[in-house]
């Protein structure tokens, strides 16, 4: 499934119209239509806000139900797994935050 199809799927699951989602994101409705028809992709800096408004993770927007699965090796304790959040700064650099 493409990113646009995922956006549409999660928007409908939240019972939002394209116009409502556009307002939440500060975009116009035509931009949301272009996202959903894969005419354009959302800018990287907008993925986190889009995911937050749709109540999903960024990986859900990227992969939908076909998320890659990376199992934790048996020898690793679950306490060693680190959550990492990537954010794009206004100047285009990626910041890494670790929980």
Secondary structure per residue as TSV (DSSP state, phi and psi in degrees):
chain	resnum	aa	ss	phi	psi
A	1	X	-	360.0	137.6
A	2	X	-	-82.6	164.0
A	3	X	H	-56.5	-44.8
A	4	X	H	-59.8	-41.2
A	5	X	H	-65.2	-36.9
A	6	X	H	-67.0	-42.5
A	7	X	H	-58.7	-47.0
A	8	X	H	-62.1	-43.8
A	9	X	H	-59.9	-47.8
A	10	X	H	-74.0	-30.7
A	11	X	H	-63.9	-45.4
A	12	X	H	-67.0	-36.1
A	13	X	H	-62.0	-31.8
A	14	X	T	-86.7	0.6
A	15	X	T	58.4	42.6
A	16	X	-	-106.8	143.5
A	17	X	-	-83.2	165.9
A	18	X	H	-60.5	-38.4
A	19	X	H	-63.5	-42.6
A	20	X	H	-64.9	-44.1
A	21	X	H	-64.1	-41.0
A	22	X	H	-59.0	-43.5
A	23	X	H	-63.6	-42.3
A	24	X	H	-62.1	-33.1
A	25	X	H	-93.2	-7.4
A	26	X	T	73.0	30.6
A	27	X	-	-117.4	171.9
A	28	X	-	-95.4	161.2
A	29	X	H	-60.2	-36.0
A	30	X	H	-61.9	-34.3
A	31	X	H	-63.5	-43.7
A	32	X	H	-62.8	-41.2
A	33	X	H	-60.0	-43.5
A	34	X	H	-64.1	-38.1
A	35	X	H	-59.8	-50.3
A	36	X	H	-66.9	-28.3
A	37	X	T	-94.8	10.0
A	38	X	T	55.5	30.5
A	39	X	S	-75.9	-35.2
A	40	X	S	-140.0	157.9
A	41	X	-	-103.4	147.7
A	42	X	-	-60.8	143.7
A	43	X	-	-60.4	147.4
A	44	X	G	-52.3	-39.2
A	45	X	G	-66.0	-18.1
A	46	X	G	-93.2	-11.7
A	47	X	H	-59.8	-41.3
A	48	X	H	-65.5	-43.7
A	49	X	H	-65.4	-41.8
A	50	X	H	-60.6	-46.2
A	51	X	H	-62.1	-43.1
A	52	X	H	-61.3	-44.7
A	53	X	H	-67.4	-30.0
A	54	X	H	-90.4	-1.6
A	55	X	T	61.4	42.8
A	56	X	S	-135.4	176.1
A	57	X	-	-93.2	156.4
A	58	X	H	-56.3	-39.2
A	59	X	H	-60.7	-30.7
A	60	X	H	-65.9	-39.5
A	61	X	H	-66.6	-37.9
A	62	X	H	-73.7	-41.5
A	63	X	H	-117.4	-14.6
A	64	X	T	60.9	-132.4
A	65	X	T	-81.0	-4.2
A	66	X	-	-102.9	36.6
A	67	X	-	-62.0	139.1
A	68	X	-	-66.9	142.8
A	69	X	-	-111.1	122.4
A	70	X	-	-119.4	97.1
A	71	X	-	-67.2	147.9
A	72	X	-	-77.0	126.8
A	73	X	-	-57.3	145.9
A	74	X	T	-57.0	-34.6
A	75	X	T	-72.7	-11.9
A	76	X	S	-91.8	132.8
A	77	X	-	-74.2	144.4
A	78	X	G	-61.3	-22.8
A	79	X	G	-68.5	-17.6
A	80	X	G	-86.4	-10.8
A	81	X	-	-72.2	128.6
A	82	X	-	-110.1	133.1
A	83	X	-	-84.9	130.3
A	84	X	E	-122.1	133.9
A	85	X	E	-118.6	127.9
A	86	X	E	-101.3	132.6
A	87	X	E	-129.0	141.3
A	88	X	E	-96.2	122.7
A	89	X	-	-76.0	162.2
A	90	X	T	-55.8	-27.2
A	91	X	T	-87.3	6.3
A	92	X	S	92.8	1.7
A	93	X	-	-87.7	151.6
A	94	X	E	-95.7	124.4
A	95	X	E	-100.8	139.8
A	96	X	E	-110.1	126.5
A	97	X	E	-115.6	134.8
A	98	X	E	-116.8	135.2
A	99	X	-	-89.5	360.0
